[in-house]
Amino acid sequence: MLIKKCYHEKFPKIILISFITSALTLPYLWFVLPAIISNRGVYMIGGELLVILVETIIYNQLFKLKFSEALVVSLVANTASILLGRVF
């Protein structure tokens, strides 16, 4: 019950930070990096790793998560994004 209450109270902040994080990293991954990196494999792997690192730092600073926890959040979010992108 306590976890649900805490999560519910923080939900708007979680959504806002997640939106900001995607808004900051997605344009670089989709538009900037392809113009700089011509090799598709390097672009995909390097771009995703860069995005994961930047998102980890954002989650670490804004959610006050430990770096390792923020890294897990970013890895899960990006893995889900890649898998959903493959399906749809």
CORPERA-V550107 format. One record per residue. N is the residue number from 0. RES is the residue in three letters. OMEGA is omega as a letter, one per 30 degrees, with the letter a starting at -180 (* if undefined). Layout:
BEGIN
<<N;RES;OMEGA> <N;RES;OMEGA>>
END
This chain:
BEGIN
<<0;MET;a> <1;LEU;l> <2;ILE;l> <3;LYS;l> <4;LYS;l> <5;CYS;l> <6;TYR;a> <7;HIS;a> <8;GLU;a> <9;LYS;a> <10;PHE;l> <11;PRO;l> <12;LYS;l> <13;ILE;l> <14;ILE;a> <15;LEU;a> <16;ILE;l> <17;SER;l> <18;PHE;l> <19;ILE;a> <20;THR;l> <21;SER;a> <22;ALA;l> <23;LEU;a> <24;THR;a> <25;LEU;l> <26;PRO;l> <27;TYR;a> <28;LEU;a> <29;TRP;a> <30;PHE;a> <31;VAL;a> <32;LEU;l> <33;PRO;l> <34;ALA;a> <35;ILE;a> <36;ILE;a> <37;SER;l> <38;ASN;a> <39;ARG;l> <40;GLY;l> <41;VAL;l> <42;TYR;a> <43;MET;a> <44;ILE;a> <45;GLY;l> <46;GLY;l> <47;GLU;l> <48;LEU;l> <49;LEU;l> <50;VAL;l> <51;ILE;l> <52;LEU;a> <53;VAL;l> <54;GLU;l> <55;THR;l> <56;ILE;l> <57;ILE;l> <58;TYR;l> <59;ASN;a> <60;GLN;a> <61;LEU;l> <62;PHE;a> <63;LYS;l> <64;LEU;l> <65;LYS;a> <66;PHE;a> <67;SER;l> <68;GLU;l> <69;ALA;l> <70;LEU;l> <71;VAL;l> <72;VAL;a> <73;SER;l> <74;LEU;l> <75;VAL;a> <76;ALA;a> <77;ASN;l> <78;THR;l> <79;ALA;a> <80;SER;l> <81;ILE;a> <82;LEU;l> <83;LEU;l> <84;GLY;l> <85;ARG;a> <86;VAL;a> <87;PHE;*>>
END
